[in-house]
Amino acid sequence: MTRSRVRRVAAVTALLLALSGCAKIDNNQQQPSGGGNGVDDKAVKSGGTLRIALDGEPDKLDPTLARTLVGRNVFAAICEKLYDVDEKLEVVPQLAAAMPEVSSDGKTVTIKLRTGLRFADGTTLDAAAVKTSLDRHRTLEGSQRKSELANVKDVAVTDPATVTINLSQPFAPLAAVLADRAGMIMSPTVLTAKGADFGTAPSCVGPFKFATRVAQDRIEVVKDPNYYDAAKVKLDKVIYRSIPDANTRFNNLRSGDIDVVFNVSPINVDELKGMSNLRLISTESLGYQGITVNIGNVAGVGKAPGTLAAPFTGPFATEAKVRRAFMLTIDRDSLNRTVFRGQYAPACGPISPASQLSSDAAQACPKHDPAEAKKLLAEAGVATPVKVSLIVVNDPDNRRIGEAVKSMAAEGGFDVQLEPTEFASSLDLTDAGKYQLYRIGWSGRVDADGNITPFVQTKGSQNVAGYSDAEIDQWLNDARSTQDLGKRKELYGKVVGKLQQDAPLIYLYRQKNLTGVTSKAGQVKEFGDGIIRVATAGFVE
């Protein structure tokens, strides 16, 4: 190592320590991925309003169009699904009466429904309503569920309590897909009345029903007397407040103005743990955090990829070696220790190590190597420093991440220009392809398909990178169509290896789900899927 290299490494480390506040690093042991301490058994009383602080503004409250994690937290209160996941991250029936029955050829799936269920508007949930919602998820223009349900050929009503789903090919992840927004069933009556505006007054089956929304401020939901388990619902109301700044969220929890804080910053974890009137719910995430690269998103997400034009074109879009070089500049271990105080885990791919579909190939991680990065840039024939813009959400945690990435990348020959942007605006810009790099993550799904296919399959419903590769498309389709666990693991390992070569997404770290709760509240639950559940929550007796 040369003297100048020593100085550069020292400078990077010093900057990262400054960004983290120069505080003690907390290397807590991670909780089990399924439950951790995500469930409590405190007895709670009836009545009251629970105030939850989210770290951003939910997008449309329309299960077909929605894509944000904060939105999923609101949906958990108002829109149940055909299936759900439990604290062990096992798929279990919710609106369905049992797990799906699958034909011997894997192409016909029969789902029995619970009977006597009513939507928030008082109308009945039946097989026709399920067909209406699934068809809308599959076909509506702009649907974020199209990739998830791409193998569904048609949905038929067998009888009022039974739907039959016919598939173009066997689809192993179907039950897991229907345990998320693709399995949310909406009132056909309200869909007819509201149409594209359904998200302004959503009506589903849930312990609570939508009451009001004030943009950039709050969403209020109230107990739904039509809910089939209404007797178990203790709270009168839940208010979801949008508070992007992590310190402001924490201060509101500490002062008692908020009862639950979603996504506690690692900066605040030690202080929260030291307060007797607060507790921390901590579970491992199924998702990942990373950087998406615009390779060919010229006409909007889900459209055919093409050649980018100024100002979004450049060597990042045209040269895989440049993207790989950028990936090699990131010191994931240092990022976790200094920016996140050791609370998170380095990650190089979309599959959690806890997943049954993980493998050595899926967890392989390119090492931090700025010298090799410079070599790749020389081979690509690009002049250094390579200038590129990076959109980061305009909050303290994301700005710290952006500054750390900028500093690390500079050592490998890159000049990163940060563009702090409000969250909803950042989604609009990147959906439209108006960006070069975007710092964003994914909350994760229990089946690995949900963490990969929508983002990298050609015309995927969340493929904002505009990435397309025929081999990956085939591997993903093959993995979807077999129940053979070993074969699926092998295929996903190949997919991850190819993604690390092409680098349309550069994976950085895997979060913990960190939720702060006042000691006055009980039965607030959060599992590894990162969703706060309040169906049986309340205030302690």
Secondary structure by P-SEA (a helix, b strand, c coil): ccaaaaaaaaaaaaaaaaaaccccccccccccccccccccccccccbbbbbbbbccccccccccccccaaaaaaaaaccccccccccccbbbbccccccccccccccbbbbbbbccccccccccccaaaaaaaaaaaccccccccccccccccccccccccbbbbbbccccccccccccccccccccaaaaaaccccccccccccccbbbcccccccbbbbcccccccccccccccbbbbbbbccaaaaaaaaaaccccccccccccaaaaaaacccbbbbbbbbccccbbbbbcccccccccccccccccccccccccaaaaaaaaaacaaaaaaaccccccbbbbccccccccccccccccccccccaaaaaaaaaaacccccbbbbbbccccaaaaaaaaaaaaaaaaaccbbbbbbbcaaaaaaaaaacccccccccccccccccccccccccccccccccccccaaaaaaaaaaaacccaaaaaaaaaaaaaaaaaaccbbbcccccbbbbbcccccccccccccccccccccccc
